[in-house]
Amino acid sequence: MLDTLRRNDKSTEEVALGIRRRVFEHAMRNNGGYLSQACSAAEQLAWLYNEELSLGAPTLPMIPKPFGGVPSADNPEYHTGAGYNGPAAPEFDRLFIAPAHYALVAYATLIEVGRMAPEGLEMFNRDGSSVEMIGAEHSPGMEVHNGTLGIGFSTAAGLAWGRKRRGEPGRTWVYMSDGEVQEGQTWEAIAAAAHHRIDNLYAIMDVNRQQCDGAMRSVMDVGDIGAKIEAFGGVAVWVDGHDLDQMRAAVKTPHRGKPLIILANSSPFRGMPTLQLRFPRLHYVRFKSEAERARMNRDIARSLGVSPVDYGQTGGK
C-alpha cells in the first residue's frame, strides 16, 4: 500500500541508505549514538514508511515544536507525535514504535520520507525539545510511550481490537525489537490477540540479537521465537531483515483470526562493519577516545559512500 504522501523519487533502498547516513552523521557530531539500530532496522523502517503503510499527510509542523507539557485540563493544545504519521482516520494505518531507543532511527526515517524537516534532528536530546533521545508520546512519529518493557504489542493489540469492532479498514502496526520477547507481557498480548481473533494487527520485529546489556544469548536466551509465537496463537514469518522482496512477500501471508508477526533477521553491523570492533557492547556507541572516533568516522564514511563528518576537535557532547 502506498500512502498519500509517497510522491518522492527515492527508492526504498535509497531511503534505507539515507537513514544510516543521517544516524552516522549525528553520532559523529555528538560523540555517540544508536548506530547499530540504524544498521539493523534501516530497510525495515524504510519499507514500512516508503511502501507498506497507508498513511495520510502529516498534521504537525515539519520542524517540531518544543515540548508542550503533559496532557491536562490546563493544556488543551497537547498533542502526541503521531501527527507525523498523518491523521488517525479509519481508513489509514496506525504505527507504534515499541522500542523507544530506536527514536533516532525513526526520526531519520521521517526525514528521509519527507515527514519531518532535517532541522528536527538538530533538536535531538536538547533541553525543552520534543525530539527525545528515548521516544515519548510527544516525540515525532510516536503516539504512546512504549519504552522497552514489552508493552508495545499489547498497546497495538488493544487499538487493533477497538478498530476491528468499529469496522475500520485501516491496519494497526507495531515495530518491535527482539529484546521485547524477554518480557512476559509480549506473550500475553500475542495470546490475547489470537483469542480475540485480532487479525488487523501486524508487527515486524528487528531480530538483531542485541540488547542494552550485550548479546541476548548472554543475557537471557529466548530460543526459537517463531515457534513460540505460533504456540501462543500468532502467525510468524522469518525473513532477511535487509531483503525488501522477502518483506513484501511476508506481509501477504494468510493469517485469518491471528496477528501476523514478521521476524526480520538482521545484522547490527549492516553498512558499518567496523562496529564489529565494539561487539557485544553495541546498544549505544559512545566513542572511547578521540582516536576511535576519528577511525570510526573514516571507516563508516567509506562504507556508506559519504565524506567523513567535520565535527571539529571538540565537537559533540
Disulfide bonds with the S-S distance in Angstrom:
none
